[in-house]
Amino acid sequence: MERILVAAPRGFCAGVAYAIEVVDLALKIHGPPLYVRHAIVHNEWVVKSFEERGVVFVEDIEDVPEGKPVVFSAHGVSPQVRESAAKRSLVVIDATCPLVTKVHNEARRFADKGYFMVYIGHAGHVEAEGTMGEAPDRMILVESPEDAERLPALSHEKLAVLTQTTLSVEEVEKTLAVLKRRFPHLVTPPKEDICYATTNRQSAVRQLAKRSDLVLIVGSQTSSNSNRLREVASSLGAEAHLILTAGEIEPRWKTAYPVIGVSSGASTPEHLVEDVIGELLAGNPGVPVEAIETVREDVTFRPPRELIQLAMAR
């Protein structure tokens, strides 16, 4: 191994940092056990660290005892989940990423104006389920350009498209091209739904992959944006692997590849990246580590003021 290249930006995005801070504040206010609907972010280490502090993660809102506080994860929830929480008199603390909330708002706006919507996303992903729940009778999901080609003819005069925030820019562009060809009157939102952090991390990995023989993406197998980063690197000809911890590094990687690139998904804590770099350097202490910065991020999301004030009062 001759060099380690590290992508920037990488790791926590503003939405993930926001969600984690909201759970921290909720713990200070309510104490354990604190219920969170779905994994707060898709990273096992983050989930485990919260579980050790008394957070209980549930998939069904019915598993939260009546009247107890519950945090909605960064991925958002459908109106049906919110209604169920209200019926159980749950104290709702919303950690939905503001960029996901933006797509929910677009879905409601289009539905109110009589549009039928095509949602580009991954079936079963919690973000897709939440967004599509805003107008379940006025929305259909497509996952790929092939899905878009197979989509039945849509006779609706008003037709719009929405996008899951964590997808690959390239895969959305290909799917959107098919939809626009088949449905020329298709309306897209004023701003691209794929979030800035997903776009920035994919751009950084493209530059990383061009200069690397092997690319390691640190993140969870359940993380959509981490999987997309690995796919982006692989599409550019670099061998790419998605790993969660330094323990997954294969010894041969240190000797078989002259240049190793490292990045991480938007829900990956930085210390896991540092552990991976440390393991790569073990036995190779003189190998230089170089940062490849493509853009500098300055986006932050601040938790609700009343939540901060309640936590400070504790």
C-alpha positions as CSV (number, residue, x, y, z in Angstrom):
1,M,0.0,0.0,0.0
2,E,1.4,3.3,-1.1
3,R,-1.3,5.8,-0.1
4,I,-4.6,6.2,1.6
5,L,-7.1,8.7,0.2
6,V,-9.9,10.0,2.4
7,A,-13.0,11.6,0.8
8,A,-14.4,14.9,2.1
9,P,-17.2,15.4,2.7
10,R,-18.1,12.1,4.3
11,G,-20.0,10.7,7.4
12,F,-22.8,12.4,9.3
13,C,-25.0,14.8,7.3
14,A,-26.9,17.6,9.0
15,G,-30.1,15.5,9.1
16,V,-28.4,12.6,10.9
17,A,-26.7,15.0,13.4
18,Y,-30.1,16.6,13.9
19,A,-31.8,13.3,14.6
20,I,-29.1,12.2,17.1
21,E,-29.2,15.5,18.9
22,V,-33.0,15.3,19.2
23,V,-32.8,11.8,20.8
24,D,-30.1,13.1,23.2
25,L,-32.3,16.0,24.2
26,A,-35.4,13.7,24.6
27,L,-33.3,11.4,26.9
28,K,-32.4,14.4,29.1
29,I,-36.0,15.4,29.3
30,H,-37.8,12.1,29.7
31,G,-35.1,9.7,30.8
32,P,-35.1,6.0,29.9
33,P,-36.9,4.1,28.7
34,L,-37.3,6.3,25.6
35,Y,-39.1,4.8,22.6
36,V,-38.0,5.4,19.1
37,R,-40.0,4.3,16.1
38,H,-37.6,2.5,13.7
39,A,-33.8,2.9,13.9
40,I,-33.1,6.6,14.5
41,V,-30.5,6.3,11.6
42,H,-29.4,3.2,9.6
43,N,-26.2,2.4,11.5
44,E,-25.9,-0.4,14.0
45,W,-23.3,1.3,16.1
46,V,-25.5,4.4,16.6
47,V,-28.5,2.2,17.5
48,K,-26.5,0.1,19.9
49,S,-25.0,3.1,21.7
50,F,-28.5,4.5,22.3
51,E,-29.8,1.1,23.4
52,E,-27.1,1.1,26.1
53,R,-28.5,4.4,27.3
54,G,-32.1,3.1,27.6
55,V,-33.6,3.7,24.2
56,V,-36.0,1.1,23.0
57,F,-36.4,0.9,19.2
58,V,-39.8,-0.4,17.9
59,E,-41.2,-0.9,14.4
60,D,-44.9,-0.8,15.4
61,I,-46.2,2.2,17.2
62,E,-48.6,-0.2,19.0
63,D,-45.5,-1.4,20.9
64,V,-45.1,1.9,22.7
65,P,-47.0,2.0,26.0
66,E,-49.9,4.5,26.0
67,G,-49.0,8.0,27.1
68,K,-45.3,7.5,26.7
69,P,-42.9,9.7,24.7
70,V,-41.9,8.4,21.2
71,V,-39.3,9.8,18.8
72,F,-40.0,9.5,15.1
73,S,-36.7,8.6,13.2
74,A,-34.9,10.7,10.7
75,H,-36.6,8.8,7.8
76,G,-40.1,10.2,8.6
77,V,-43.4,8.6,9.1
78,S,-46.8,8.4,7.3
79,P,-49.9,10.3,8.5
80,Q,-51.3,6.9,9.5
81,V,-48.4,6.5,12.0
82,R,-49.0,10.0,13.4
83,E,-52.8,9.2,13.8
84,S,-51.9,6.0,15.7
85,A,-49.6,7.9,18.0
86,A,-52.3,10.4,18.7
87,K,-54.9,7.7,19.5
88,R,-52.5,6.2,22.1
89,S,-51.9,9.7,23.6
90,L,-48.1,9.4,22.9
91,V,-45.9,12.3,23.4
92,V,-44.4,12.8,19.9
93,I,-40.9,14.1,19.4
94,D,-40.1,14.4,15.7
95,A,-36.6,13.8,14.5
96,T,-37.5,13.6,10.8
97,C,-34.8,15.1,8.6
98,P,-36.0,18.5,7.4
99,L,-35.1,17.5,3.8
100,V,-37.4,14.4,4.1
101,T,-40.1,16.7,5.5
102,K,-39.7,18.8,2.4
103,V,-40.6,15.8,0.2
104,H,-43.6,15.0,2.4
105,N,-44.8,18.6,2.0
106,E,-44.4,18.3,-1.8
107,A,-46.5,15.1,-1.8
108,R,-49.3,16.9,0.1
109,R,-49.1,19.9,-2.1
110,F,-49.3,17.8,-5.3
111,A,-52.2,15.7,-3.8
112,D,-54.1,18.8,-2.8
113,K,-53.9,20.1,-6.4
114,G,-55.2,16.8,-7.9
115,Y,-51.9,15.4,-9.1
116,F,-51.1,11.7,-9.4
117,M,-47.5,11.0,-8.4
118,V,-44.7,8.7,-9.4
119,Y,-42.3,8.1,-6.5
120,I,-38.8,7.0,-7.4
121,G,-37.5,5.0,-4.5
122,H,-36.8,1.6,-3.0
123,A,-39.8,-0.6,-2.0
124,G,-39.9,-1.3,1.7
125,H,-37.5,1.5,2.6
126,V,-39.0,3.3,5.7
127,E,-38.5,6.7,4.0
128,A,-40.5,5.6,0.9
129,E,-43.3,4.1,3.1
130,G,-43.6,7.4,5.0
131,T,-43.7,9.6,2.0
132,M,-46.1,7.4,0.0
133,G,-48.3,7.3,3.1
134,E,-49.1,11.0,2.5
135,A,-51.2,10.1,-0.5
136,P,-51.4,6.3,-0.9
137,D,-54.2,6.4,-3.4
138,R,-52.4,9.0,-5.6
139,M,-48.9,7.6,-5.8
140,I,-47.1,4.7,-7.4
141,L,-43.5,3.5,-6.8
142,V,-40.8,2.8,-9.4
143,E,-37.3,1.6,-8.5
144,S,-35.5,1.6,-11.8
145,P,-35.6,2.7,-15.5
146,E,-36.9,-0.8,-16.2
147,D,-39.8,-0.2,-13.8
148,A,-40.5,3.1,-15.5
149,E,-40.7,1.3,-18.9
150,R,-43.1,-1.2,-17.5
151,L,-45.3,1.3,-15.8
152,P,-48.9,1.1,-17.1
153,A,-50.1,4.0,-19.2
154,L,-51.1,6.8,-16.8
155,S,-54.1,8.8,-18.1
156,H,-54.0,11.5,-15.4
157,E,-53.9,15.0,-16.8
158,K,-51.9,16.1,-13.8
159,L,-48.8,14.0,-13.2
160,A,-45.8,14.7,-10.9
161,V,-42.7,12.9,-9.7
162,L,-41.0,12.7,-6.3
163,T,-37.8,11.1,-5.2
164,Q,-36.4,9.3,-2.2
165,T,-33.6,11.5,-0.7
166,T,-30.9,8.8,-0.5
167,L,-30.7,7.5,-4.0
168,S,-27.9,7.7,-6.5
169,V,-28.1,10.8,-8.7
170,E,-27.3,8.7,-11.7
171,E,-30.0,6.1,-11.2
172,V,-32.6,8.8,-10.6
173,E,-31.6,10.7,-13.8
174,K,-31.9,7.5,-15.8
175,T,-35.3,6.6,-14.4
176,L,-36.5,10.2,-14.7
177,A,-35.4,10.3,-18.4
178,V,-37.7,7.3,-19.1
179,L,-40.6,8.9,-17.2
180,K,-40.2,12.2,-19.1
181,R,-40.1,10.4,-22.4
182,R,-43.2,8.4,-21.7
183,F,-45.1,11.2,-19.9
184,P,-44.0,14.6,-21.4
185,H,-46.3,16.5,-19.1
186,L,-44.7,15.1,-16.0
187,V,-44.1,17.9,-13.4
188,T,-41.0,17.8,-11.1
189,P,-40.6,19.7,-7.8
190,P,-38.9,23.1,-7.9
191,K,-35.8,21.7,-6.2
192,E,-34.2,18.3,-6.6
193,D,-35.3,15.9,-3.9
194,I,-32.0,14.0,-3.6
195,C,-30.5,15.7,-0.5
196,Y,-27.4,17.9,-0.7
197,A,-25.4,15.4,1.5
198,T,-26.2,12.4,-0.7
199,T,-25.1,14.4,-3.8
200,N,-22.0,15.7,-2.2
201,R,-20.9,12.3,-0.9
202,Q,-21.4,10.7,-4.2
203,S,-19.4,13.4,-6.0
204,A,-16.6,13.0,-3.5
205,V,-16.6,9.2,-4.0
206,R,-16.4,9.7,-7.8
207,Q,-13.2,11.6,-7.4
208,L,-11.9,9.1,-4.9
209,A,-12.6,6.1,-7.2
210,K,-10.8,7.7,-10.1
211,R,-7.6,7.8,-8.0
212,S,-8.0,4.5,-6.0
213,D,-7.5,0.8,-6.7
214,L,-9.7,-0.1,-3.8
215,V,-12.5,1.9,-2.2
216,L,-13.9,1.1,1.2
217,I,-17.2,2.7,2.2
218,V,-17.7,2.6,6.0
219,G,-21.4,2.2,6.7
220,S,-24.3,-0.2,7.4
221,Q,-25.6,-2.8,4.9
222,T,-29.1,-1.3,5.8
223,S,-28.1,2.2,4.8
224,S,-29.4,3.2,1.4
225,N,-27.0,6.1,0.9
226,S,-24.0,3.9,2.0
227,N,-24.9,1.2,-0.6
228,R,-25.2,3.9,-3.2
229,L,-21.7,5.1,-2.5
230,R,-20.3,1.6,-3.0
231,E,-22.2,1.3,-6.3
232,V,-20.9,4.7,-7.5
233,A,-17.3,3.7,-6.8
234,S,-17.8,0.3,-8.4
235,S,-19.4,1.9,-11.5
236,L,-16.1,3.8,-12.1
237,G,-14.0,0.6,-12.2
238,A,-12.6,0.6,-8.7
239,E,-13.1,-2.5,-6.5
240,A,-15.4,-1.3,-3.8
241,H,-16.6,-2.8,-0.5
242,L,-19.1,-1.7,2.1
243,I,-17.9,-2.4,5.7
244,L,-19.2,-1.4,9.1
245,T,-16.0,-1.8,11.2
246,A,-12.3,-2.1,10.9
247,G,-12.6,-5.8,11.8
248,E,-14.0,-6.5,8.3
249,I,-10.8,-5.4,6.6
250,E,-9.2,-8.3,4.8
251,P,-5.4,-8.5,5.4
252,R,-4.6,-8.9,1.7
253,W,-6.1,-5.5,1.0
254,K,-3.1,-3.8,2.6
255,T,-0.7,-5.4,0.2
256,A,-2.7,-6.0,-3.0
257,Y,-3.8,-2.4,-3.6
258,P,-1.3,0.5,-4.0
259,V,-4.0,3.2,-3.4
260,I,-6.9,2.7,-1.0
261,G,-9.7,5.2,-0.9
262,V,-12.0,5.6,2.2
263,S,-15.3,7.3,2.6
264,S,-18.5,6.8,4.7
265,G,-22.2,7.0,4.6
266,A,-24.2,9.9,6.0
267,S,-25.2,7.9,9.1
268,T,-21.7,6.7,10.0
269,P,-19.9,8.1,13.0
270,E,-16.4,9.5,12.3
271,H,-14.7,7.3,14.8
272,L,-15.5,4.2,12.7
273,V,-13.7,5.8,9.8
274,E,-10.8,6.6,12.0
275,D,-10.7,3.0,13.2
276,V,-10.6,1.8,9.6
277,I,-7.8,4.1,8.7
278,G,-5.9,3.0,11.8
279,E,-6.2,-0.6,10.9
280,L,-5.0,0.1,7.3
281,L,-2.0,1.8,8.8
282,A,-1.2,-1.0,11.3
283,G,2.1,-2.4,10.1
284,N,2.3,0.5,7.5
285,P,2.9,3.5,9.7
286,G,4.8,5.5,7.0
287,V,1.9,5.4,4.5
288,P,0.6,8.9,3.8
289,V,-3.0,9.8,4.3
290,E,-4.4,12.4,2.0
291,A,-7.8,14.1,2.1
292,I,-9.7,14.6,-1.2
293,E,-12.0,17.5,-0.6
294,T,-14.6,18.3,-3.3
295,V,-16.9,20.7,-1.4
296,R,-17.2,22.2,2.0
297,E,-20.5,21.7,3.8
298,D,-21.9,24.3,6.2
299,V,-25.5,23.1,6.5
300,T,-26.9,22.6,10.0
301,F,-30.4,21.9,11.4
302,R,-31.2,23.1,14.9
303,P,-33.6,21.2,17.1
304,P,-36.9,22.9,18.1
305,R,-36.3,25.7,20.7
306,E,-38.8,24.3,23.1
307,L,-37.0,20.9,23.1
308,I,-33.6,22.6,23.9
309,Q,-35.2,24.7,26.7
310,L,-36.9,21.7,28.3
311,A,-33.5,19.8,28.3
312,M,-31.7,22.8,29.8
313,A,-34.3,23.0,32.6
314,R,-33.6,19.4,33.6
